[in-house]
Amino acid sequence: MEKVNFSGGEPFLQDRGEYLGRLVRFCKQELRLPSVSIVSNGSLIRERWFVKYGQYLDILAISCDSFNEDVNVLIGRGQGRLNHVENLRKLRRWCREYRVAFKINSVINRFNVDEDMRAHIQELNPVRWKVFQCLLIDGENAGDGALREAERFVISKEEFQGFLDRHRGVPCLVPECNDKMRFLNCREGRKDPSRSILDVGVEEAIRFSGFDEETFRKRGGKYVWSKADLKLDW
């Protein structure tokens, strides 16, 4: 194994990030993994976490769907009294100070598809800007028993391509449309959980996970993901 990524939900919820920090440290010190990364909305991250655990983390990816605070509130990215965009800038500064590679994930939907994010992305200068097309998954955000209703967020392939065309000059842009978004076993349009790795082991569970190595490589899933190899100008 080369890489582990912690995401959620919100991975910093448990013990205000202490549990996550111990996992990150274990992956680096005990497992000696080349890359350990986290995906977070950033609202619960404090500088003391970087002081204690930053040296063990390769990449911190922050979810940011818009640089307009009103849009963030509209699509559910609002963080109460905390301004999401200002917090993003603060996290970027901490990543630089504590030598953690900084990444941004954005889901493009009905309410941000016409936004021009070029100046903001260039200012923040992430190592990667992963841009996803809003994806419907039966039972997760669409259909009977859905946890959330996302139909009103959906955009067409052409609209998504228009967003990509507008931002094609951004070097760190890495796009993913619906055709490639099949990380879990959602090949049938829904999330079908595999059997627990605690019961059957990793190799057996991954056989039924929907993972396709060729697709993984085609979508840019393999990249320089260790901060030791990124040669960043901190």
N, C-alpha and C positions, 0 to 999 in steps of 0.2 A: 504494500500500500504506500502511495506517495502523498496523498492529500486527504485531509478531512475538512469538511465545511459545516459549521454550526449555524442553523437557521431555525425559523419557527413558523408561526407564532413569533414571539419575541424572546430570544435566548437570554437576555439580561434580566428577565423577570425573577428567576430563581435566586434568592439570597442576594438581590441587588448586584448580580453579576459575579459574586464570589464563586459559586458553583461552576459557572462557565469558565472563569479564570483558572480554576484548578484543573479543569479538563484540558484547556489550552496548554497549560504548563506540562501536564502529563504527556500530551501528544508530542511535545517537543523534547522533553527531557527523557522520558522513558521509552516512547515509541520511536523517537528520532525521525519523525516525519519531515520531509522536505518542505511541506506547506501546510499551514493551519490557518483557516480563514473563518470569518464570521459575517453573517448578514443580519443587519439590525435596522430598526427605524431611528436609532440614535437617541431616543428621548431619555433613556435611563443610564446612559454612559457618563461617568464622571472621570475627572482627570486622575484621581487616585487609582482607578482601575489601570490606566496606562502606566502609572508609576510602578505598580506591582506586577502587572502581567504583560505589558506592551512588548517586552523583549522576546516573548514566546509567540507572538502573533505576526503572521506574514501579511495578511490582507484583511482590512476592515471594509466591508461593503455596506454603504448606507442607502436605504431606499428613499428616493426622492422623485416623485412623479411630477412635481411642478415647482417653479420658482415664484409663483404667485400664491401668496398665503390664503387668499380667498378660495382659490381652486383647491388647495390642500384641505381646507375645511370641508368643502363641497364633496370631495371624493373620499373623505374619511382619514386623511393624513394629518388633520389638525392635532396639535399637542397641547391643547388648553392655553395656558398663559405663555407657554414656550413657543417662540417663533421658530418654525421648522427650518426655514432658510438660514436664519442667523445661527441656529444650533449646528447646522451643516457646516458652516464656515468655521465654527469653533472646533468641531471634530476634525476638520481638515488640518487645522493648525496643530492640534494635539498629535495627529498621525505624523506630521512632519517632525515635531519635537521629539517624539518617542520612537521614531523610525519604524513606522508601520505603513505599508503601502495602502493607498486610499483608492477605493472604487465606488462608483455610483451605479445603482440599479434604478431604472425608470420603467414603469408600465404605461404604455401609451393607450389612451382611451378617448371617449367622446369629449371629455372636458379639457384635455390638454393637447389634443392632436394638432391644433393650430398654433401652439406656442413655439416661440423661437428661443431655444435654450443655449444657443451657441456662446454668447458672451459669458454666461454663468459657468458653463462647463469649462471654457478656456481659462477662466479665472481660478477655478478650483483645481484644474489640471490633474484629474484622476489618472491612475495607470490604465484603467478600463472604465468605459461607460457602457454598461449592458442595457440595451433598449429592447423591451419585450412588447409584443402586441397583446392587448387584453385577451385573455383566454377564458372560455367558458368550460367548466368541468361539471358534469352532471352530479348532483348531490352535494357539491362543494359551494358553487355560487350560481347554480342554475338548476331548474327542474324541481320535481317534488322533493320535499325534505331538505332543500338547500339551506346552508347556514347563512348565506348572503345572496341577494338578488343582483346579479351583475349585467343582466341583459341590456340595461340602458347605457352601460359603459362601452359596449362593443363597437368596434370600428371595422371597416372593410379592409381587405388587403391593399386596395388602391390608396386608401387614406393613410394607412401605415407607411406605404412606400413614399407618399408625399412628404411625410414627416422625415423619413430617412433622406430623401433627396435634399430637403432644406438643410440638413445637418451633415451632408456628405463630406464637408471640409474639415470636420472634427476628427483628428487622427485616432483618438482613443475609442471611437464609436464601434460597438460590436452589436449588430442587430440580431433579433430572433423573432421570426414570425410564428404564427400558429402551427404551421406545417412542421416546425422543428421542436415545438414545445411539448415534448413527451418524456419528461424526466422520470416521473413515477410511472407505474403501469396504468396509464390513462389512454391506452391505444384505442379503447372502445368509447372514448369521450367521457369517461368517468374515472375516478381514482379507485383502483382495485388493489387493496393492500396485499403484499406478499406475506408468506408465513414468517413468523418471528425468527430473527437470526439466533435468538437464544434457544429456540427449539430445534432448528434444522441447520444452523451454521450459515456463514456468509455465502459460500459458493452455491449452496442449494437455494437460498433465498433469492440471490441475484438472477438465477435462471428464470424466475417468474416475475421479475421487477419491470420488465419492458425495456431494459437497457439494451441499446444497440451501439456497439463500439464505433462502427463506421459513421453513423449519424452524429455521435458524440464528437468525433474528430472533425467532421464537415462543418459543424456549427461553431468551431473554434473552442471546443471544450478543453483542449490541451494547449496550454500556453505557458509562458514563464510565470510560475506562481510562487516561487520562493523569493523572499526579499533579498536573500544573499546573492541571487542571480540577476536581480532586476537592475542593479547598478544605478540606483536612484541618487539624484543630487539632493540630499537631505537639507 
